Amino acid sequence: MAQQPQHHQPFSHHIIAGAIAGTSEILVMYPLDVVKTRAQLSTGTAKALPIFGTMKSIVKEHGIGRLYRGILPPILMEAPKRAVKFSSNETYKGWFSRNGKLYQSGAIASGMMAGVTEAFVVVPFELVKIRLQAKENAGLYLNTADAIKKIMKNEGPLAFYKGLESTIWRNAWWNGGYFGLIYYLKNTALPKANNETQEFFRNFISGAAAGTFGTMLNTPSDVVKTRIQNQYATLKPGDVPKYNWTYPSMALIYKEEGVKALYKGFWPKVLRLGPGGGILLVVFDYVTNFLKEH
């Protein structure tokens, strides 16, 4: 079934709605992101601690505040990140529509292109967040400002874009899966909503299922991205980086640690981005409708 492209709302609406939706998701789900990052940075074949076991260990060793270490960069990037994600997705829908109608292939392609666009916005914030979350960097950076200062001094301004290529792949896979599945569910699988309550559950189910699906697609590239961005924190002059491009790095991880290593951090990631995808879509849809009406 084809979908008629929606009327574009002002970019300011996407900034406001994106910031509110993204910040809501982060405040609820962020501790799972810390657990995910630590799992992805662990090397070897040793079995990782369960999710709540990891959280308990972090709290016991460093206090509950450590579960929110590195939260400032994601919050600061939420407004531009979500605005770019949803606004560019709407723009690309027009590109991939045929005779004024959007089809399934166009929904996937526009989502992937939105992910590529979003990647250029989020890379610096992601790099700082990863550096602050990593267990091995616990004594290296005092806070967000200190991390930015030291990265700039020791690695130069271009360091903030390390991992761009892997972030492009990660975001393209997630956004293509996310927006593509939302299109399918809303246009084919789920019944139309007749009231606000039904629309709420329709959005949450679509967003949660799509967030889960996107996570299944992009976790291997996310593992690589995390390792690429963190390795430079302790790399000495003359050392050769172990991880560089996405797919060769995937092959290396598979060779050294097995296929399961490409899905390290999957469960905390999916527990965050599954329900988180539902929260994101529900809040974004509500705020944009509110702004449109008022």
N, C-alpha and C positions, 0 to 999 in steps of 0.2 A: 504494500500500500504506500502510495506517495504522500508526502507531507507538504502542505503549502508553507513556504518560508514565512516566519513571523515578522511583524513590523519591528524594525529596529528601534530600541529605546535609546535615549541619550547615553553617551559613554559615562557620564557622571553617575547614572543609575547603576551601571555595572560596577563602578568603583565602590559605591556605598554598599550595594548588596553583596558584592564579593568580599569586602572587608568584614562585614558582619557575619556572613556565612562561614568564611574561612576561619575567623577568630573563634567563633562558637565551636567549630570542629576541633581546633587546636587545643582549646582550654579543656575540653572533655577527654580528648584522645592522646595528648602529647606523651605521657609516660610510656605508652606502647611504642612510640617512635624511638625513644631512648633505648629501650630493650632491643628493638629491631636493629639499630645501628651497631650496638655492641655485639650482637650475634653475627652480623655480616662481617665485622672486622676480625672475628676469631678465626684463626687458621688451623689447619690440621683436621683430623677426623674425630677428635674428642666430642662426646655428646654434650650439647649445650644444656644449661639449666632450664627448667620449665619457666614460662613467662613470669608467674607470680613468685617463683623462687628467685629469679633474677631481680625482680623489684624488691623483694625482701632483703636480699643481699646488699643491694645498692643503698637502701634506707638504713640498714644496720651499720654499714661501713661509713656512709657519708651524710646521713640524714635525709629527710623526705624532700628537701629542696633540690637534691641531686636529680630527682626524677623530672625536674623542670629546667635542668641546666641546658642552656642553649636555646631557650624558648623565645628570646627576644628577636633574633633574626627571622624566624618564621612568622612572628606576628607583624613585624615591620614589612615583610614582603607580601602579606596577605592581600592588601588592597590592590597593588599593581598586578600581582599574580592572578588573582581570581578575575579581575577586570579584563586582563589580557586573554585568559582562558575562555571566558564566555563571550566576550565581544568578538574576538578573532574567530571563534567557532561560528558565530552568527554570520560574520563576513564571508568565511569560507563556504558556508552553506550556499550562499549565492553563487559562488564560483562553480560548485559541483552540482547545482540544480540543473535539471533538463526540462525545458519548456515551462519554467516557473515552478517546477515541482522537485522536491528532494526525495531521493530514493535511498535504500539501505547502503549501497556502495558509497553514495555521496555523504551520508552521515558518518561513515567510518573515515573516509578521506578527509573530511573537514575537521573531524576530531583529531586525527593524526597531525594535520597541519597546525591546528591550534596548539598541540603539544610541543611541536618544534618551535613555534613562536614563543610560547611560555618559557621554554628552556633558557632562552637568552636573558630573561628577566630574573630567573630564580637561581642561576648558578652561583653568583657570589654569596647569596644568603645561605644556600645549601652548604657551601664549602665551610663557612664559619660555623654553622650549626654542627656539622660533622666533627670538626676539630674540637668543639666544646663537649660533645657527647662522648667521644672516644675515651675509654678507660685509661689507655696508655698516655693520654695527654692531660691527665688530671692536674699535674703540677706545672704544666707548660703555659697555660693561659689563665689569668685571674677571672676574666669576664669577657663579655662581647667586645667592648671597646679595646681591651688589652689584646685580644685575639686579632682584631683588625689591624692594630698598630704593629704587632709583631710580624704578622704575615706580610704586611706592606714593607716593613724594614728588611726582613730576612729573605723574602722571595720576590718582591717587586709587585707592581700593580696588576700585571698579567696573571699572577698566581690566583687571583679571584675567579678566573675563568678556566682553571684546570678542571678537567672532567666535563667540559662542555659537550664534547661528542657523545659521551656515554649518557649525559643528561638528556640530550636530544632523543636518543633511542629510548631511554626510559620513559620520557614524557609522551613521545609519539605512540608507543605501545599502549600506555595507560589511557591516554585521552581517546585514542581510536577505539579501544575496547569499551571505555566508559560511555562515550556519546553514541557509539554504534549500537550498544545493547539497550541503552535508554530509548533510542529510536525504535528498535524492534519491539520492546516491551510495550511502549506507549501506543504504537501504531498497529500492532498485530496481536500480542499475547494477552494484554490486560484489558478488561472492560473499561469503557468510558466512565468518568466520574460524574455523578449527578448532584453532588453537593461538596462543601468544603472538606468535610471529614473524609469522604472517599478520595478526594484529590490529595489530601495529606498522605494517606496510606499508599496511594498510587505512586506518588513521588518518592516516598521513603523506600518502598519495595524496589522501585526502578533504580534509584540511586544506590541502594545497598547492594543489590545484585550486580549492578554495573561496576561499582567500586571493587567488589570481590573479583569479578572477571578481569578487570584491568590489572589488578594485583597479580593474578595468575600469569598474565602475559608479560609483565615488566619486571618481576623480581630478579631474574638473572642479570639484567642490565643495571638494576639498582644496586646489586651486590658489587658489581664491577665499579660503578660510579663512586660508591662509598669508599672502596679501597684505593681508587685512583686519587681521590681528593684528600684522603688522610695520610697517604704514604709520604708526602712531601713535608709533613710536620717534623719528622725526625731524620729526613734524608740528609746525609752529609755531602759536602762538595766532592764531586768525582764519583759518587755512587750512581748506579744506573737504576732508574725506576723499574720496579718489577711489573707493574701494570700500566699499559698505555692505551691502546685502542680497545673498543668494547669486545668485539667477537674473538680476536686473538686472546684477550684476557679471559674470556669465558672458557676457551679451549684449555688454557693453562690451569685454571681452577679445576676444571673437570679432570684433567690429567693428574693433578697433584692430590686432590681431595675428594674426587668423585662427584657424581651428578647432584647429590643432595646438597653439596656446598653451594650450588647455584641458587638454592632456595633457602639459604640461611636467613633467619629473621622473617620467614614467610608468615608464621602464625601471628606474631604481634603486629606485623604489617597488615595482614588481611583483617584482623580483629579491629584495627584502627580504620582502615580505608573502606571496609565493607559498610559497617554502620556509619562511618564518617562520610562516605559517599552519599548515604541517605540523608544525613544531617545537612550536608552541603546543598543538595538539590532542594530539600524542603525549605530551608531558610532562604536560599537565593531566590526561589520561586515566589515565596511569600513577600520578601522585601521588594522585589521588582514589581510585583502586582500592586503592592501598597503605594509605591512611588508613582506608578502609572495612574492610579486612581486619584491620588491626592496632589 
